[in-house]
Amino acid sequence: MLVSFAYIFLLGLSLGYVFSKLRLPSLLGMLLTGIVLGPYVLNALSPSLLSVSIELRQVALVIILMRAGLALNIEDLKKVGRPAVLMCFVPAVFEIGGMMLIAPPLLGVSLLDAAILGTVVAAVSPAIIVPKMLFLMENKIGTRKSIPQMIMAGGSVDDVFVIVLFTVFTTLARRGEVSAMSLFQIPVAIVTGLALGVGVGYAMTRFFKAFHMRDSVKVLIMMSAAFLFLGTEELLKGLVPLSGLLSVMAMGATILTNYPVLAKRISPKYSKLWVAAEILLFVLVGATVDIQFAAAAGLAAVAVVLFALLFRMAGVYFSMLRTPLSLKERLFCMIAYLPKATVQAAIGSLPLAMGLPAGKIILTVAVLAILITAPLGAFGIDKTYKKLLQQDEEPGSKGTTIADGTVPLSTSRIIPTDNVEQL
């Protein structure tokens, strides 16, 4: 397993650097690393590593969502109001509805299978959009209208909404029926996730104010709490719906609200952790990609993904109606809501494992969605944010400089300026 980690970090860093030099998102190099090293090409990764791939990807997600929470000012989000709420579910509903319209004639699947396929591909990737929105927030780009805050928060709840719908539709496909109570899992999972995160975050701020310890120890305590959130979600599955990832973000936001000095001190530490976690996450996502499946799917599957994206963009535009956002800013929101990766890698193979007849084509389209939308969304954000969003403060006023030309939005370019204790 240790040799596999060496392959992942060395090749992932190398290809990421090459792609960034080509003015392409570095995550493309990391995804390519996973595809090459994965079981479908060179098969160079240890089976024991692949067996814990889901858990390792969850660790990376916890790190980035914790950073998101520590940067998510609730007051800024309140200013956005209705659009922030609509972004949590309307784009996903549009995309699922679009998939139900176009998948049956193009792929020959049933309406229910198309609905399952829609829930698999509809989730936006927090692992891609959160680091980029954090970059914009830290450089005061689009923050006056809370655009990055809205996209970041909406994308996180979007995943909860889609995964619950996936559970509902797959249950219907396997059992032929689904209870009305299943539909209530969505708001219940959101409310319980928020309540748990806020409660633990508040208790943690009181604890940290009462007891002095190194910031590095505080990071470990917070990470442990986040892992317990995910464990609690698994433990309560089937009893009480709970979104552990939403709890992670809520805990970070609560700490920012009640102890802003601490939040600003420890956020750079999560930036350092993300340097390694980002490589691990996208390489392991790439390792799940079966290129033979993707090649066999043909143009029909590619067309399905692209048409579904048009429906998603229409959903984002609908969410932005009657807002002070300009046409350029709305276009940026539509682009920023395109990338998919982590949820598709996590649940794309489940219908096949469940024995559903359309399982293979669902997995194939999920893989293509990653290959098409991850680079498309990441590249689109990198290339358009300067043209479509306003710089709210002069670059460099907070100690961070935005270079001339195209700068890939990578957290590795964020230079923390606070005087914090060393790790």
Sequence and secondary structure as in RCSB ss.txt:
>XXXX:A:sequence
MLVSFAYIFLLGLSLGYVFSKLRLPSLLGMLLTGIVLGPYVLNALSPSLLSVSIELRQVALVIILMRAGLALNIE
DLKKVGRPAVLMCFVPAVFEIGGMMLIAPPLLGVSLLDAAILGTVVAAVSPAIIVPKMLFLMENKIGTRKSIPQM
IMAGGSVDDVFVIVLFTVFTTLARRGEVSAMSLFQIPVAIVTGLALGVGVGYAMTRFFKAFHMRDSVKVLIMMSA
AFLFLGTEELLKGLVPLSGLLSVMAMGATILTNYPVLAKRISPKYSKLWVAAEILLFVLVGATVDIQFAAAAGLA
AVAVVLFALLFRMAGVYFSMLRTPLSLKERLFCMIAYLPKATVQAAIGSLPLAMGLPAGKIILTVAVLAILITAP
LGAFGIDKTYKKLLQQDEEPGSKGTTIADGTVPLSTSRIIPTDNVEQL
>XXXX:A:secstr
 HHHHHHHHHHHHHHHHHHHHTTS HHHHHHHHHHHHSTTTT  S HHHHHTHHHHHHHHHHHHHHHHHHH  HH
HHHHH HHHHHTTTHHHHHHHHHHHHHHHHHH   HHHHHHHHHHHH   HHHHHHHHHHHHHTTBSTTTTHHHH
HHHHHHHHHHHHHHHHHHHHHHHHHS   GGGGGHHHHHHHHHHHHHHHHHHHHHHHHHHS   HHHHHHHHHHH
HHHHHHHHHHTTTTS   HHHHHHHHHHHHHHH HHHHHHHHHHHHHHHHHHHHHHHHHHHHT  HHHHHHHHHH
HHHHHHHHHHHHHHHHHHHTTTSS  HHHHHHHHHHT    HHHHHHTTHHHHTT TTHHHHHHHHHHHHHHHHH
HHHHHHHHHHHHHS BSS TTTTS    SS     GGG    S     
